[in-house]
Amino acid sequence: MNLKDEPNAILCVDDEPIILISLVQELKNKLGREFIFETAQDATEALEVIDDLVSKGTKVVLIVSDWLMPITNGDEFLIQVHKKYPEIPSILVTGHIEEGIFKKVQQEAGTCMIIPKPWNSEELLKVVRKFCYDTK
């Protein structure tokens, strides 16, 4: 499938606005106009954004989510997403991780990767490109 055939979105989720802005800006700078970039500051807002995008015919090709967030952590959020939209791949970006979380999100949410904060720009882009351009 050619990405240009339909609108495709990357959703970035983080409760810290400065990190969210930095993440989106970095992805936009490298990926240009190839994707729609959406943001959310918590799991509830993120689920609403996904539902809205899907209802408009926009394919969400990747979710990049923080782990440590108020109310619902990133792992629980990604598990919820996976139950409703199992085709959407996800990356967990975090500065704090508890033992066993990666295994849990891999098994229950299909999360593909955990990237530590602060992230390495080249590594982040390499991973994002892999999942966004993977034709599966």
C-alpha positions as CSV (number, residue, x, y, z in Angstrom):
1,M,0.0,0.0,0.0
2,N,1.2,3.5,-0.8
3,L,1.0,5.9,2.1
4,K,-0.1,8.7,-0.3
5,D,-3.3,6.7,-1.3
6,E,-5.1,7.7,1.9
7,P,-4.5,10.0,4.9
8,N,-2.3,8.4,7.6
9,A,-1.7,9.6,11.1
10,I,0.8,9.2,13.8
11,L,-0.6,9.8,17.3
12,C,1.8,11.1,20.0
13,V,0.7,10.9,23.7
14,D,2.5,12.5,26.6
15,D,1.2,14.4,29.7
16,E,4.1,16.8,29.6
17,P,3.4,19.4,26.9
18,I,7.1,20.3,26.3
19,I,8.0,16.7,25.6
20,L,4.9,16.2,23.4
21,I,5.8,19.3,21.3
22,S,9.4,18.2,21.0
23,L,8.5,14.7,19.9
24,V,6.0,15.9,17.3
25,Q,8.4,18.6,16.0
26,E,11.2,16.1,15.6
27,L,9.0,13.7,13.7
28,K,7.5,16.4,11.5
29,N,11.0,17.7,10.7
30,K,12.1,14.3,9.4
31,L,8.9,12.9,8.0
32,G,7.6,16.1,6.6
33,R,4.1,16.1,5.0
34,E,3.8,12.3,4.8
35,F,1.7,12.0,7.9
36,I,-0.9,13.8,9.9
37,F,0.4,14.3,13.4
38,E,-2.1,14.2,16.2
39,T,-1.4,14.7,19.9
40,A,-3.1,13.9,23.2
41,Q,-2.1,14.6,26.8
42,D,-3.8,11.6,28.4
43,A,-5.3,8.2,27.5
44,T,-8.9,9.4,27.4
45,E,-8.1,12.2,25.0
46,A,-6.0,9.8,22.9
47,L,-8.8,7.3,22.6
48,E,-11.1,10.0,21.5
49,V,-8.6,11.2,18.9
50,I,-8.2,7.6,17.5
51,D,-12.0,7.1,17.3
52,D,-12.3,10.5,15.5
53,L,-9.5,9.8,13.0
54,V,-10.9,6.3,12.2
55,S,-14.4,7.7,11.8
56,K,-13.0,10.2,9.2
57,G,-11.3,7.4,7.3
58,T,-7.8,8.3,8.5
59,K,-5.6,5.3,9.2
60,V,-3.6,5.5,12.4
61,V,-0.3,3.9,11.4
62,L,1.5,4.4,14.8
63,I,1.0,5.4,18.4
64,V,4.0,6.8,20.3
65,S,3.0,7.0,23.9
66,D,4.6,7.9,27.2
67,W,4.4,5.3,29.9
68,L,4.0,7.3,33.1
69,M,0.9,9.4,32.9
70,P,-1.8,10.4,35.3
71,I,-5.0,8.3,35.7
72,T,-4.1,5.7,33.0
73,N,-0.5,4.7,32.3
74,G,0.7,4.2,28.8
75,D,0.7,0.4,29.1
76,E,-2.9,0.3,30.2
77,F,-3.8,2.8,27.4
78,L,-2.1,0.7,24.8
79,I,-3.9,-2.4,26.0
80,Q,-7.2,-0.6,25.6
81,V,-6.2,0.5,22.1
82,H,-5.1,-3.0,21.1
83,K,-8.5,-4.5,22.1
84,K,-10.3,-2.1,19.9
85,Y,-7.7,-1.5,17.1
86,P,-5.3,-4.5,17.1
87,E,-3.8,-3.4,13.8
88,I,-2.3,-0.2,15.2
89,P,1.3,-0.7,16.2
90,S,2.7,1.2,19.2
91,I,5.9,2.4,20.7
92,L,6.3,3.2,24.4
93,V,8.6,6.1,25.2
94,T,9.6,6.4,28.9
95,G,12.1,7.7,31.4
96,H,10.7,5.3,34.0
97,I,9.9,1.7,33.6
98,E,8.9,-1.0,36.1
99,E,10.1,-4.6,35.8
100,G,7.8,-6.6,33.6
101,I,6.1,-3.7,31.9
102,F,7.7,-4.4,28.5
103,K,6.7,-8.0,28.5
104,K,3.2,-7.1,29.6
105,V,2.7,-4.5,26.8
106,Q,4.2,-6.8,24.2
107,Q,1.8,-9.6,25.1
108,E,-1.3,-7.7,25.9
109,A,-1.0,-4.6,23.6
110,G,1.2,-5.8,20.8
111,T,3.7,-3.0,21.7
112,C,6.6,-3.3,19.4
113,M,9.3,-1.3,21.2
114,I,10.2,0.7,24.3
115,I,12.4,3.8,23.7
116,P,14.1,5.4,26.7
117,K,13.7,9.1,27.5
118,P,15.6,11.1,26.6
119,W,15.5,9.4,23.3
120,N,18.2,9.2,20.7
121,S,16.8,11.0,17.6
122,E,18.3,8.6,15.1
123,E,17.0,5.6,17.0
124,L,13.5,7.1,17.4
125,L,13.3,7.9,13.7
126,K,14.6,4.5,12.6
127,V,11.9,2.8,14.7
128,V,9.1,5.1,13.6
129,R,10.0,4.7,10.0
130,K,10.1,0.9,10.4
131,F,6.6,0.8,11.7
132,C,5.1,3.4,9.4
133,Y,6.5,2.0,6.2
134,D,6.2,-1.7,7.1
135,T,3.8,-3.2,4.6
136,K,3.0,-6.2,6.7
